[in-house]
């Protein structure tokens, strides 16, 4: 998404109640102590920090009107 929208004339606001992206296929490896939790969970703001037209908001979204 970051690369696709990098030079487009749009502003994106990402609303999520968590400030991380979890790569779920590797959760079992964390549970068995083969990986650290930090290896599969990446902060969303760090992933999107170079995208000037993407803003992250940590909040819970109830409904769109």
N, C-alpha and C positions, 0 to 999 in steps of 0.2 A: 504494500500500500504506500509506504513511504516513497519508494522510487517512482511509482506510477503517478503520484500526485505532486511530486516535488516541484515541477515547473508549471503546474496548471494554475489558472486564476481562481482558486477555490480556497476556502478556509474550512478546516475540519476540526470539530470538537469531539474528542473521544471521551465518553462518560462510562466509567466502570467503578464498581465498589471496591475493587482490588487494584493495587498499584503494581501488579506483576502479571506476566504471561506465563502460564504453567504448561509445560510440554508433558501431557498426561501419559503418553506411552511409556515413559520411563519412571513412573511413580513406583512401580513394583521394585525397581532397582534401588530406590531410596529406602524403601521399606526393608529390604534385605541388606542394607548398609554397603551396597556396592558403589553408590553415588551419594554425594552431598546434596541436600535440598537446593543449594545455590547453583548447582550444575543444571537443574531443569527449570528453575524459576528465574525469569529475567525481568527487571523493572521496566515497565512500559515507557516511562519517561526517558530512560537511557536508550532504549531501542529507537525511539522517535526523536531524539534530541536534535538531530541535524535537519529535520523537516521544519522549516520556518512557518509553514501554513497549517501545522497540526498542533492542537492544544489538548492537553490531557487534564481531565477533571476527575478527582476521586469523589464519587457520590453515588447514591442509589437512585436509579431512574424509576419513577412510578408509572407515568403514563404520558403519551404524546397527544397533544391536542391539535 
